[in-house]
Every structure is written in C-alpha cells, then in structure tokens.
Amino acid sequence: MQKYNFYLKISSINRVFFCFFALIMILKKLHLINYKNFASAEFDFNPKINCFIGNNGVGKTNVLDAVYYLSFTKGYFNNIASQHIKHNEDFFVVEGVYTNDNKEFSIHCSLKKGHKKMVKKNGKVYEKLSEHIGAIPLVIISPYDSNLISEGSDTRRKFIDSVISQSNIKYLNHLLKYNKLLTQRNSLLKYFASNHTFDALNLTVYNEQIIPLGEYIYQQRTKFLKDFTPIFKQRYKEISNGSESVAITYKSQLNEANFKDLLQKNLQKDRITQYSTQGVHKDDLVFSIKDFPVKKFGSQGQQKSFLIALKLAQFDFIKKQSGKKPILLLDDIFDKLDNNRVTQLIKLVNDANFGQIFITDTHQERTENIIKKTNQEYQFFNL
C-alpha cells in the first residue's frame, strides 16, 4: 500500500478552531484499491485544506473523484462504474472514514466485474443507494462544469436535481420513480407503433401514476429556483466585482398548463414520435447576463464567474437546507482561472462558513502562495 508524502503547515491563528472542526463533516482517511490509476493508496487528511500537487496524469483529479464517489456512489466525470476499475483488474474499492459531531463512521463503495455495486455504512449494506444521498454533502468546482453552459438541457437538469436531492430524499425518490415510469411509458408507445395497435386504458394507467410525480418535481424545482436565485446573484456579484445583472430562468412545459392536460393534448404527437414529448424531463434552465444568453453572448470571464457563482450558491443552499457544511472540492481551478477570480474565490472560502476543502494543482509554489493568504492550516500531498 502506498501512503503519499505530505507536509503540514498550521497557522497559529487557527489552532483555536480545532474544537469547531468536530461540528462539521470531515473526511479523515481515504483508502483506494484498484481505483482508476491507483493500485493501492491511503491518505490521512487535514480537517481544513488539503492540496494535491503533481504533473498532469498522476491522479490528482482521480483522488477528488474518489471523494465525490463516497458522497454520491458514482463518479463526477464518468457515470459508468466499471470504468473506474484499474486496467487489468477485476474490482475497485473506495473507503472513507468521516467524523460528524464527534461521531466517527465509515463508508465503503466497491464494484466487482459482473456484480452489482455495493455501498456500506459502518459495514451495513444499503438496500437502496438512494438512502445514502445527502448523508455526506459535497460540492465540486471543476473545469468540467463548463458543460452546464455548453451542453444540452439534460446537464442542467442533473445539476438542479443533484442540489435538491442532497437535502430532499422525497424529491429524489419521486424523481427515480418518474424516470422509471417514463421509460415504461415510452416502451408502451413504441409497442403500439410496432404492432399497429393502441390501448388507451393501458396508457392511462401510466399517466395516472406519472402525473402526480411530475407535478411534485415541478413544484419543488420552482421553489428551489425561487430560493436559490437570490443566493446565486449575490455570489456572482462578489466574484465578478461588477454590477451586471444575471438571471436563471426555469423553462418548463408545466409553466403553461397542468401535466394532465399536456399529456392529453399531445397524445397523437406522442404516438407518432413513440416518445413522451411532455413533462418535467424536458425542463431546462436558461442562464443569462444582461438579458442575453450566457452561452452565446457571455465572455469567457463572465462564463467562468457564472459557473463559480452557481457552485458556491449550491454550497450555500445545501448548507442551509441540511444544516451541514458540504465538503468542497476545487479541481484544477488555479490553472484555469485568472488571478483576479482565484483571489476572489479564496477570499470567499476564507471564512467560518466553509469546512473541509480539497484542491488540485500542478504548481506547488503557486498553490501555497495562494493558500497562505487564508491564514488557515493546510496539508500538501505530492503525487
């Protein structure tokens, strides 16, 4: 097993905060076996700032992805579980030891080829993986986040669903049921078309089940945006140091009519396309600056500020809803952001509102010069 070299720097100003650390979620230890490029590795973490330094390709982001995996039972950069297994191996294991309110617990995630994913808390297997979501709040800021602006609506729906689900298990369960029923309804529509038949009663059975689920999801997304948007606007103002107006608009078919009427009105369209054309699975978020879409008219700097503000607002929202300070992962941001935005970001995380932070970078001196400004204890891992 490989234990990575590190050195620890503790600011005397912040020694008094040790008693405070027990009140937040802290990842103490991380153990990896056959996870991506790691055959076997173990890390002991600092309760405040942990920095992973090394050249590109050595596995810095993989460590952060493993920390993310322990919270969401999936990777942030790749949802295909089998692709997290190290080449030429048959399984992977990710284990973490946490403390929360002076209570220690462990999380075990593993997968063996040909078997189902296994997630355990303190040695007990979860019957449903959804039971674990929200137990360890976490937010990641990564260059990969640019997909929120550049990609399609599915990426933005995943963002909003992820934020709400971390503090609302009912929402997550309704979403899972909705997606399952949606798949079944679509299969039925395909069956009708391929067999040149139609059974209105059978389709109604699915409609009656999916309508209340969709309406609940719509209501919760609407409520979320109402609470989230003011937080986001404040964060954008802090990061950009500007007065330009920003907005997030919830685009949904249910804004115009109730779900039942939409399904009835578009029945023929659904039969022709063999797909459910109406519902919350078509929802989207419209990001804008000065009333213009960020994707088309936002500068590179504005887009970066927009994304960081989104993620910090996500942190604030989850913290408020769950009563826990999420773990914060900052992946390669010092290399992708200009000095002004990095300075603003460090200022924002340098207060008691934030808990444990994980950072990756290729340049140790650059990172340490920035981290020193926080006057907080930190630890470096050289990979």
C-alpha positions as CSV (number, residue, x, y, z in Angstrom):
1,M,0.0,0.0,0.0
2,Q,1.3,3.4,-0.9
3,K,1.0,6.3,1.6
4,Y,1.7,9.6,-0.1
5,N,4.3,12.1,1.3
6,F,2.9,15.3,2.6
7,Y,3.9,18.2,4.7
8,L,1.7,20.1,7.1
9,K,1.5,23.8,7.8
10,I,-0.6,25.1,10.7
11,S,-1.4,28.7,11.3
12,S,-1.3,29.6,15.0
13,I,-4.2,31.9,14.4
14,N,-6.4,29.0,13.6
15,R,-5.4,26.4,16.3
16,V,-8.4,27.6,18.3
17,F,-10.7,26.2,15.6
18,F,-9.9,22.5,16.4
19,C,-12.8,22.3,18.7
20,F,-15.0,23.7,15.9
21,F,-14.0,21.0,13.4
22,A,-15.9,18.3,15.2
23,L,-19.1,20.1,14.4
24,I,-18.7,19.7,10.6
25,M,-18.4,16.8,8.2
26,I,-14.7,15.8,7.9
27,L,-13.1,13.1,5.8
28,K,-10.3,11.8,7.9
29,K,-9.0,8.9,5.9
30,L,-9.3,7.7,2.3
31,H,-8.3,4.2,1.1
32,L,-8.2,3.2,-2.6
33,I,-7.8,-0.2,-4.1
34,N,-7.7,-0.6,-7.9
35,Y,-9.4,2.8,-8.3
36,K,-8.5,4.2,-11.7
37,N,-4.7,4.7,-11.7
38,F,-4.2,3.7,-8.0
39,A,-3.4,0.1,-7.2
40,S,-3.4,0.8,-3.5
41,A,-3.2,4.1,-1.7
42,E,-4.1,5.6,1.6
43,F,-4.4,9.3,2.7
44,D,-4.8,10.9,6.1
45,F,-6.4,14.3,5.7
46,N,-6.3,17.7,7.4
47,P,-9.7,18.9,8.7
48,K,-9.3,22.2,6.8
49,I,-7.4,22.4,3.5
50,N,-5.8,19.5,1.5
51,C,-3.8,20.2,-1.6
52,F,-2.8,17.5,-4.2
53,I,0.2,18.6,-6.3
54,G,1.7,16.8,-9.3
55,N,2.0,16.7,-13.0
56,N,-0.9,16.1,-15.3
57,G,-1.9,12.4,-15.4
58,V,-0.6,11.4,-12.0
59,G,-4.1,11.0,-10.5
60,K,-4.9,14.3,-8.7
61,T,-8.4,14.6,-10.1
62,N,-8.9,10.8,-9.5
63,V,-8.5,11.4,-5.8
64,L,-11.1,14.1,-5.8
65,D,-13.4,11.9,-7.9
66,A,-13.0,9.1,-5.2
67,V,-14.0,11.6,-2.5
68,Y,-17.0,12.5,-4.7
69,Y,-17.8,8.8,-5.2
70,L,-18.2,8.4,-1.4
71,S,-20.9,11.0,-1.4
72,F,-22.9,10.1,-4.5
73,T,-21.9,6.4,-5.1
74,K,-20.8,7.4,-8.6
75,G,-18.0,9.4,-10.2
76,Y,-18.4,13.1,-11.2
77,F,-16.5,12.8,-14.5
78,N,-17.8,9.3,-15.6
79,N,-21.1,7.6,-14.5
80,I,-20.0,4.2,-15.9
81,A,-19.0,2.4,-12.7
82,S,-16.9,-0.4,-14.4
83,Q,-14.7,2.2,-16.0
84,H,-13.4,3.2,-12.5
85,I,-11.7,-0.2,-12.2
86,K,-7.9,-0.1,-12.8
87,H,-6.9,-1.6,-16.0
88,N,-6.3,-5.4,-15.9
89,E,-8.1,-5.7,-12.5
90,D,-11.5,-7.1,-11.6
91,F,-12.7,-4.8,-8.9
92,F,-12.2,-1.5,-7.1
93,V,-12.7,-0.3,-3.5
94,V,-13.1,3.2,-2.2
95,E,-13.3,3.6,1.6
96,G,-13.6,6.7,3.7
97,V,-13.6,7.4,7.4
98,Y,-15.5,10.5,8.5
99,T,-16.3,12.5,11.6
100,N,-19.5,14.4,12.2
101,D,-20.4,16.0,15.6
102,N,-17.6,13.9,17.2
103,K,-19.1,10.7,15.8
104,E,-17.0,8.6,13.5
105,F,-18.4,6.5,10.7
106,S,-17.1,4.7,7.6
107,I,-18.3,4.5,4.0
108,H,-17.4,1.6,1.7
109,C,-18.0,1.6,-2.1
110,S,-16.9,-1.3,-4.2
111,L,-17.6,-2.9,-7.5
112,K,-16.6,-6.3,-8.9
113,K,-17.0,-7.0,-12.6
114,G,-20.2,-8.9,-13.3
115,H,-21.7,-7.9,-9.9
116,K,-23.8,-5.1,-8.6
117,K,-22.2,-2.0,-7.0
118,M,-22.0,-2.3,-3.2
119,V,-22.2,0.6,-0.7
120,K,-21.9,0.1,3.0
121,K,-22.1,2.4,6.0
122,N,-20.3,1.1,9.1
123,G,-20.3,-2.3,7.5
124,K,-24.0,-2.4,6.8
125,V,-25.1,-2.6,3.2
126,Y,-27.6,0.0,1.9
127,E,-30.7,-1.7,0.5
128,K,-31.1,1.3,-1.9
129,L,-28.3,3.5,-3.0
130,S,-30.7,6.5,-2.8
131,E,-30.7,6.1,1.0
132,H,-27.1,7.3,1.1
133,I,-27.6,10.5,-1.0
134,G,-27.4,13.6,1.2
135,A,-25.6,11.8,4.1
136,I,-22.3,13.5,3.1
137,P,-23.0,16.9,1.5
138,L,-20.4,17.8,-1.1
139,V,-19.8,20.4,-3.9
140,I,-17.2,20.3,-6.6
141,I,-15.9,23.2,-8.7
142,S,-14.1,21.9,-11.9
143,P,-13.3,23.0,-15.4
144,Y,-15.7,20.2,-16.4
145,D,-18.5,22.5,-15.1
146,S,-18.4,24.4,-18.4
147,N,-20.8,21.7,-19.6
148,L,-23.5,23.4,-17.6
149,I,-23.4,26.2,-20.2
150,S,-22.2,24.4,-23.3
151,E,-24.2,21.1,-23.2
152,G,-27.9,20.4,-23.5
153,S,-30.7,20.6,-21.1
154,D,-30.0,17.2,-19.6
155,T,-26.8,18.5,-17.9
156,R,-28.6,21.4,-16.3
157,R,-31.5,19.2,-15.1
158,K,-28.9,16.9,-13.5
159,F,-27.4,20.0,-11.7
160,I,-30.7,21.1,-10.2
161,D,-31.7,17.5,-9.3
162,S,-28.4,17.0,-7.6
163,V,-28.7,20.1,-5.5
164,I,-32.3,19.4,-4.4
165,S,-31.7,15.7,-3.8
166,Q,-28.9,16.3,-1.2
167,S,-31.4,17.7,1.2
168,N,-34.8,16.3,0.0
169,I,-35.0,12.5,-0.1
170,K,-38.6,12.6,-1.1
171,Y,-37.7,14.6,-4.2
172,L,-35.0,12.0,-5.1
173,N,-37.4,9.1,-4.7
174,H,-40.1,10.8,-6.8
175,L,-37.5,11.6,-9.5
176,L,-36.4,7.9,-9.6
177,K,-40.0,6.7,-9.9
178,Y,-40.8,9.3,-12.5
179,N,-37.8,8.3,-14.7
180,K,-38.7,4.6,-14.3
181,L,-42.4,5.2,-15.3
182,L,-41.2,7.4,-18.2
183,T,-39.1,4.6,-19.6
184,Q,-42.1,2.2,-19.3
185,R,-44.5,4.7,-21.0
186,N,-42.1,5.2,-23.8
187,S,-41.7,1.5,-24.3
188,L,-45.5,1.2,-24.4
189,L,-45.7,3.9,-27.1
190,K,-43.1,2.0,-29.2
191,Y,-45.0,-1.2,-28.7
192,F,-48.2,0.5,-30.0
193,A,-46.4,1.7,-33.1
194,S,-44.6,-1.5,-33.9
195,N,-47.7,-3.6,-33.5
196,H,-50.1,-1.2,-35.1
197,T,-52.3,-1.1,-32.1
198,F,-53.4,1.2,-29.3
199,D,-54.8,0.7,-25.8
200,A,-56.0,3.9,-24.2
201,L,-56.7,2.2,-20.9
202,N,-53.2,0.8,-20.6
203,L,-51.7,4.2,-21.3
204,T,-54.0,5.9,-18.8
205,V,-52.6,3.6,-16.1
206,Y,-49.1,5.1,-16.7
207,N,-50.4,8.6,-17.0
208,E,-52.2,8.4,-13.6
209,Q,-49.0,7.3,-11.9
210,I,-46.6,9.7,-13.6
211,I,-48.8,12.9,-13.3
212,P,-48.6,13.4,-9.6
213,L,-44.8,12.6,-9.6
214,G,-44.2,15.2,-12.4
215,E,-46.2,17.9,-10.7
216,Y,-44.3,17.4,-7.4
217,I,-41.0,17.6,-9.2
218,Y,-42.1,20.8,-11.0
219,Q,-43.3,22.4,-7.7
220,Q,-40.0,21.6,-6.0
221,R,-37.9,22.9,-8.8
222,T,-39.9,26.1,-8.9
223,K,-39.5,26.5,-5.1
224,F,-35.8,25.7,-5.4
225,L,-35.2,28.4,-8.1
226,K,-37.1,31.0,-6.0
227,D,-34.8,30.3,-3.0
228,F,-31.6,29.7,-5.0
229,T,-31.5,32.6,-7.4
230,P,-31.0,35.4,-4.9
231,I,-28.1,33.4,-3.3
232,F,-26.6,33.0,-6.8
233,K,-26.9,36.6,-7.7
234,Q,-25.1,37.7,-4.5
235,R,-22.3,35.2,-5.2
236,Y,-21.9,36.4,-8.8
237,K,-21.7,40.0,-7.5
238,E,-18.9,39.0,-5.1
239,I,-16.9,37.1,-7.7
240,S,-17.2,39.5,-10.6
241,N,-16.9,42.7,-8.6
242,G,-19.4,44.1,-11.1
243,S,-23.0,45.3,-11.2
244,E,-24.1,43.5,-14.4
245,S,-27.4,41.7,-13.9
246,V,-27.6,37.9,-14.1
247,A,-30.6,35.6,-14.1
248,I,-31.7,31.9,-14.0
249,T,-35.0,31.2,-15.7
250,Y,-36.9,28.0,-15.2
251,K,-38.1,26.8,-18.6
252,S,-40.9,24.1,-18.2
253,Q,-43.8,23.0,-20.2
254,L,-45.7,22.9,-16.9
255,N,-45.4,26.7,-16.8
256,E,-48.1,26.9,-19.4
257,A,-50.5,24.1,-18.5
258,N,-51.0,21.3,-16.0
259,F,-49.4,17.9,-16.7
260,K,-52.6,16.0,-17.3
261,D,-53.8,18.5,-20.0
262,L,-50.4,18.4,-21.7
263,L,-50.5,14.6,-21.9
264,Q,-54.0,14.6,-23.3
265,K,-53.3,17.4,-25.8
266,N,-50.2,15.8,-27.2
267,L,-51.3,12.2,-27.3
268,Q,-51.2,12.0,-31.1
269,K,-47.7,13.6,-31.1
270,D,-46.5,11.0,-28.6
271,R,-47.9,8.2,-30.7
272,I,-46.2,9.5,-33.8
273,T,-42.8,10.1,-32.1
274,Q,-43.1,7.0,-29.9
275,Y,-41.8,9.1,-27.1
276,S,-43.3,11.2,-24.2
277,T,-42.9,14.7,-25.5
278,Q,-44.4,16.4,-22.5
279,G,-43.2,16.5,-18.9
280,V,-40.5,17.7,-16.5
281,H,-37.9,15.5,-18.3
282,K,-38.0,18.3,-20.9
283,D,-37.3,21.1,-18.4
284,D,-34.3,23.4,-18.8
285,L,-32.5,26.3,-17.1
286,V,-31.8,29.5,-19.1
287,F,-28.7,31.3,-17.9
288,S,-28.4,35.0,-18.9
289,I,-26.3,38.1,-18.3
290,K,-27.9,41.5,-19.1
291,D,-30.9,39.6,-20.5
292,F,-28.8,37.8,-23.1
293,P,-27.9,34.0,-23.0
294,V,-24.6,33.4,-21.3
295,K,-23.8,30.6,-23.8
296,K,-23.9,32.9,-26.9
297,F,-23.1,36.3,-25.5
298,G,-21.2,35.8,-22.3
299,S,-17.4,36.4,-22.4
300,Q,-15.1,33.6,-21.2
301,G,-14.6,35.5,-18.0
302,Q,-18.3,36.0,-17.5
303,Q,-19.0,32.4,-18.1
304,K,-16.3,31.3,-15.5
305,S,-17.7,33.8,-13.0
306,F,-21.2,32.5,-13.7
307,L,-20.2,28.9,-13.1
308,I,-18.3,29.6,-9.9
309,A,-21.2,31.6,-8.5
310,L,-23.6,28.7,-9.4
311,K,-21.4,26.2,-7.4
312,L,-20.9,28.5,-4.4
313,A,-24.6,29.2,-4.3
314,Q,-25.1,25.4,-4.4
315,F,-22.8,25.2,-1.4
316,D,-24.8,27.9,0.5
317,F,-28.2,26.3,-0.4
318,I,-27.2,22.8,0.7
319,K,-25.6,24.1,3.9
320,K,-28.8,26.0,4.7
321,Q,-31.1,23.0,3.9
322,S,-29.1,20.2,5.5
323,G,-27.5,22.1,8.5
324,K,-24.1,20.6,7.4
325,K,-21.2,22.3,5.8
326,P,-20.5,20.4,2.5
327,I,-17.1,19.2,1.7
328,L,-15.7,21.5,-1.1
329,L,-13.6,20.1,-4.0
330,L,-11.6,22.6,-6.2
331,D,-10.3,20.8,-9.2
332,D,-7.5,22.5,-11.2
333,I,-9.1,25.9,-10.8
334,F,-5.8,27.8,-10.2
335,D,-4.7,26.7,-13.7
336,K,-7.9,27.5,-15.4
337,L,-8.9,30.8,-13.8
338,D,-7.2,34.2,-13.9
339,N,-5.6,35.6,-10.8
340,N,-8.4,38.0,-10.1
341,R,-11.0,35.3,-9.9
342,V,-8.8,33.0,-7.9
343,T,-8.2,35.8,-5.4
344,Q,-11.9,36.5,-5.1
345,L,-12.6,32.8,-4.7
346,I,-10.1,32.3,-1.9
347,K,-11.4,35.4,-0.1
348,L,-14.9,33.8,-0.2
349,V,-13.8,30.5,1.2
350,N,-11.6,32.0,3.8
351,D,-14.3,32.3,6.5
352,A,-16.1,30.1,9.0
353,N,-18.9,29.3,6.6
354,F,-16.7,26.8,4.8
355,G,-15.5,23.4,6.2
356,Q,-13.1,21.0,4.7
357,I,-11.6,21.8,1.3
358,F,-9.7,19.7,-1.3
359,I,-7.6,21.3,-4.0
360,T,-5.6,20.0,-7.0
361,D,-2.9,21.9,-8.9
362,T,0.3,21.3,-10.9
363,H,2.4,24.0,-9.2
364,Q,3.1,23.7,-5.5
365,E,4.6,27.2,-5.1
366,R,1.7,28.9,-6.8
367,T,-0.8,27.0,-4.7
368,E,1.0,27.6,-1.4
369,N,1.3,31.3,-2.1
370,I,-2.5,31.5,-2.5
371,I,-3.3,29.2,0.4
372,K,-1.0,31.1,2.8
373,K,-3.3,34.1,2.4
374,T,-6.1,32.2,4.1
375,N,-4.2,32.0,7.4
376,Q,-5.6,28.5,7.8
377,E,-3.9,25.2,8.3
378,Y,-3.2,23.2,5.2
379,Q,-1.6,20.0,4.1
380,F,0.1,19.1,0.8
381,F,0.2,15.7,-0.9
382,N,2.8,15.2,-3.6
383,L,1.6,12.6,-6.1
